[in-house]
Amino acid sequence: MKIFVSTQFTQGDSPGDFCFVPEGEVVGRYAFVCDLEKPDGSGCGCGQAFGGFDTHTGTTTAMVVEANMTELEWRAQLFQTLRDTGWASAMSATDLAEVVDDLVEHDLGVAAALPVGRVVGRRAWNSRGATVDHLTDRGPAVPGVQHAR
């Protein structure tokens, strides 16, 4: 199954890049977006971040990899992450199930459609009561190619 993991490839190529997630850690778009985030990426940075499932820290770059993991295992890791970070206790069981289903569709669905090795960024912001969240193509991870740091 294809998933997103933290990567250093293209890290530093975009203004405001940051990476506090170890290389290769499973990441997702579980971090909710505050009202300070803007479409141009200005704001606090939450709308640019993929959250690490283990460290609960953020990165602006993620890469598609083929993982020896099932959707059920990914869901279980995401659920544990939402519990560890306090999000699960802030919503009903029904709302939590909807969030997990949405993230399966958004993250795993998008990862499945991209080639292994594709690096992506994130842009998300709130608009008229809804969150706009999309990925930006940052190109393939090419070993040996120097990127800005």
N, C-alpha and C positions, 0 to 999 in steps of 0.2 A: 504494500500500500504506500502511496506517496503522501508525505507529510512535509511540514515546514520545520527547519531547524535553524538555530542561530548560526550566522556566518560572519567572517571578517571580510569576505570578498565584497568589493565596492564600498566598504565602510570608509567614510571620510570623503567620498565623492560628492555628497550633497551637504549643503550647509545645515548645521544642526544635528548631524549624525552622532549617534552615541551607541555604545554597546557595553552593557553590564551583564550580559548572559554568556556563559562559557560556550565556545565553539562546539556545535553539534547538539546542544540541548534542544529538546522539543519546544517549539514556541507556537503561539496562537494569538488570535485577536480577541482574547478574553478581557483585556483591559478596557473598561468603559471610558467614554470620552466626556470630558468636562466642557462647560460652555465657553471656556477661554480659548479653546482650539479654533483656528481659522483655516479656511480652505487652502491658503498659501503655505500652511505648515507653521505659521507663527502661533504662539501661545505657549503652553507649558510643555508640550512634547508628547502628551498622552495620545494624541491622534496620529502620531508617527510610530508608536511603539507596538511591537509584538512582545507579549509577556512570556517569560520562561516558565515552563511547567514545574520545574524543580526549585529554581532560585527565586522565582516571583519578581525578577528584575526585568528591565526592558532593553530592547535593541531595535534599531531602525532598519536592520537588514536581516532577511531570512532567505533560505535556500531550499529548493525542493530536493528531497532525497527519497529513495526507495527504502522503506523501513520494514523490518521483520516485526510488524505490529498489526493487530487487527483493529477494525473500527471500534469494537467493544473495548479493547485495551486503551485506545486513544480517548474514548469517552470516559473511562474510569479515571485516567490520569487528569483529564480536564475537570471532572467532578471534584477530585481531590484537591486540585489547584483552587477551584472556586471555594471549597471549604476552608483551605489553609489561608486564603486571602480575605476571608470574611464575607465574600459576595453571596455565598450559599445561604448564610443565616439572615441576609437582608431581603430575601424574597421567598415567596411561597414555593412549595414543591412543584406546583404546576408551572409557575414562572421559571423556575430553575430548569425544568425539563425542556421548556421552550428555548431558553438561552442555549442549552447544550445542543439541541436539535439545530438551531440556527447556526451555531459555530461549526457543527459537522458539515452542514451544507456549504457555508462560506469558506471555511478553511480546507476541509478535505475535498470538497467539490472543485475548488479552484486548483488546489495542488494536483489533483488527478488530471486536470486538463493541461498542465504545464509540463515541459520536459524536465527530466532530472538534471540538476545543475543550474536551473534558472534562479537568478537572484531577484528578489522583489523588495520594495519598500511599501510603506503604508501611508495613506492620507485619509483621515477621518475627522469629521466635525459635526456639530449639531446644527440643524436647519429646520425651522418651523416645527419643532417638537419631535423630530426624527433624526437619527444619526445617519449621515452619509459616510460610507466606509468603502474604500476601494484600494486596490493594490497598484503600485507603479512598477513598471518593468525596469530593472536595473542591469539587465543583460545576463549573459552566461558567466558562471564562475570559471575563469580560465587560469589554471595554475601557471605561475611564472610571469603573469602580466601584472605590472606594478600599477596600483591604483593610488589615488591621492590619499594621504593620511592626515 
